[in-house]
Amino acid sequence: MGKRSRATRATEGPELPEAEPAESRPRSVPKLLGLTLLGAVLPGLGLIAGGRRRLGAFILTVALGLLAIGVYVGLTRREEVLAAAVVPSRLLITSVAIGTLAVVWIVVIVASHRSLRPATGGAGGRAAGALLVGVLCFAIAAPAAIGVQSVLAQRDLVQDVFVAQGEGRSATRPSVVNTKDPWEDKPRLNLLLLGGDDAPSRPGVRTDTVIVASIDTRTGDTALVSMPRQLTFMPFPKDSPLHKIYPNGYGKEGLSLEGRLEWMLTAMYQNIPAAHPGILGPSDNEGADVLKQSVGEAIGLKLDYYLQVNLQGFAKLVDALGGITVNVNERVAMGGVSSSHIPPSEWIEPGPNQHLDGRHALWFARGRYGADDDQRQTRQRCAIKGIVDAADPRTLVTKYKAIAQAGQQLLRTDIPQELLPALVQLAFRVKSGTVSNVTLDAAKLRLKYLHPDYDALRETVEKALEQPAPPATTAPATPTTPQTTKPTTRKPVTPATPAPTQDLEDACAYHPNGDQPN
């Protein structure tokens, strides 16, 4: 019954092969590779082409949705994203999300290729497909690994440099932080910026750079007050335990010029905690707490937090960036002692666009022999400019882990972690605001005398902060002849606006001096 006769088969003619569905028709190797690549660029398309339409459509929808969310957040929520970059818990979540996304993406690429591969024959096509899949997976895994490492390095930096409010010990920082709106009842944020020169050949730490940054929390306008490092008889608040010990300020009468060195502002960070340990209470940085009280009293401001830069960490940061490029206008000594007439063994010779490694960049910033303080401070600003120029996006992406590790050794502060998101928001206002310099009249304020006029210094700072910041757009028209002859109190403030930009570019340009130290 189930068999047909030969006659029947003969009359029916030869059997025709059944038509193959379109999905099972052999694909060429280039088409297979192209679909695999397309499925990697747009996850889900490879699965759709391979016949797994529902799964592919779901993955493609999710991928496009994540892409749209990322574009929207990047364009409209940039400040919130940057604020999240200083919260350790969110950084940990971000690192896990990056790793998970990379793994899922790789799985989708492999699954897409396998759904396309069965219709392909030949060992050559299989080998080419496997090679392409391997390259695509590496192209996703490598950036993801760098991203995870960078995020975790940022998390370590935040945790190591910025201590939580309840964990850090400080005798001078605010005890309560309103994390929702820290600036609600705070019209100005006053930061003490310290530059610590703690070379191995030098005992202790000397704060050769002491600057107060007073920031208007509503507008972002910032006033900078640079304190001369040779100030003596620095005062303390009357409610400070140090005021009882130094009621007339930190100083001593009847000393020679050399003897005053240990009683100047630059020596207070080291000497006072050594002479009176724990006098201000529990502290993670007694020297910084001493300076916050004394500098704040000297200029009439309550200093909230400090930020200290270590010059030895500075060298490691420069190396992490791959070096910096600066113009060297005069010979810079690498060592030497001017007071003892001991010449340096090495020099950085003058020349334009010199690329310096960390060791040479450190000496460029701090070399003293044969140079005055003004020259040294100018070189420090040029070194900072070199770091900013070197920190381009490509360098930050590829070397961020090393940069973050160097930053851990470069910075110390009592700013709590809880305040960082609000500080990021404030930084955007500072960037769009005006940065001015409160110039101090050394003769009028007697800053180079044994007893400076601190009352007049407080009045100068108070008046400078009361005046509205001068508009930055008026910089080219400011230096006129009448203005330089008459006003004395307003003159320091008026030209301060263009100084951070124009003076830095001009001072750091290549214009070698005729007289060179030797």
Stockholm file with secondary structure:
# STOCKHOLM 1.0

chainA/1-518         MGKRSRATRATEGPELPEAEPAESRPRSVPKLLGLTLLGAVLPGLGLIAGGRRRLGAFILTVALGLLAIGVYVGLTRREEVLAAAVVPSRLLITSVAIGTLAVVWIVVIVASHRSLRPATGGAGGRAAGALLVGVLCFAIAAPAAIGVQSVLAQRDLVQDVFVAQGEGRSATRPSVVNTKDPWEDKPRLNLLLLGGDDAPSRPGVRTDTVIVASIDTRTGDTALVSMPRQLTFMPFPKDSPLHKIYPNGYGKEGLSLEGRLEWMLTAMYQNIPAAHPGILGPSDNEGADVLKQSVGEAIGLKLDYYLQVNLQGFAKLVDALGGITVNVNERVAMGGVSSSHIPPSEWIEPGPNQHLDGRHALWFARGRYGADDDQRQTRQRCAIKGIVDAADPRTLVTKYKAIAQAGQQLLRTDIPQELLPALVQLAFRVKSGTVSNVTLDAAKLRLKYLHPDYDALRETVEKALEQPAPPATTAPATPTTPQTTKPTTRKPVTPATPAPTQDLEDACAYHPNGDQPN
#=GR chainA/1-518 SS CCCCCHHHHHHHCSCCCCCCCGGGSCCCHHHHHHHHHHHHHSTTHHHHHTTCHHHHHHHHHHHHHHHHHHHHHHHHCHHHHHHHTTCHHHHHHHHHHHHHHHHHHHHHHHHHHHHHGGGCCSHHHHHHHHHHHHHHHHHHHHHHHHHHHHHHHHHHHHHHHSCCTTTCCCSSSCSCCCSSCTTTTCSEEEEEEEEEECCTTSSSCEEEEEEEEEEETTTCCEEEEECCTTCBSBCCCTTSHHHHHCTTCBCCSSCCTTGGGGGBHHHHHHHHHHHSTTTTCSCSCHHHHHHHHHHHHHHTCCCCEEEEEEHHHHHHHHHHTTCEEEEECSCEEESCBTTTTBCCSEEECCEEEEEECHHHHHHHHHCCTTCCHHHHHHHHHHHHHHHHHHCCHHHHHHHHHHHHHHHHHHEEECCCGGGHHHHHHHHHHHHHSCEEECCCCTTTTTTTSSSCCHHHHHHHHHHHHHSCCCCGGGTTTCCCHHHHHSCSSSTTTGGGTTIIIIIHHHHTSCCCCSSCCC
#=GC SS_cons         CCCCCHHHHHHHCSCCCCCCCGGGSCCCHHHHHHHHHHHHHSTTHHHHHTTCHHHHHHHHHHHHHHHHHHHHHHHHCHHHHHHHTTCHHHHHHHHHHHHHHHHHHHHHHHHHHHHHGGGCCSHHHHHHHHHHHHHHHHHHHHHHHHHHHHHHHHHHHHHHHSCCTTTCCCSSSCSCCCSSCTTTTCSEEEEEEEEEECCTTSSSCEEEEEEEEEEETTTCCEEEEECCTTCBSBCCCTTSHHHHHCTTCBCCSSCCTTGGGGGBHHHHHHHHHHHSTTTTCSCSCHHHHHHHHHHHHHHTCCCCEEEEEEHHHHHHHHHHTTCEEEEECSCEEESCBTTTTBCCSEEECCEEEEEECHHHHHHHHHCCTTCCHHHHHHHHHHHHHHHHHHCCHHHHHHHHHHHHHHHHHHEEECCCGGGHHHHHHHHHHHHHSCEEECCCCTTTTTTTSSSCCHHHHHHHHHHHHHSCCCCGGGTTTCCCHHHHHSCSSSTTTGGGTTIIIIIHHHHTSCCCCSSCCC
//
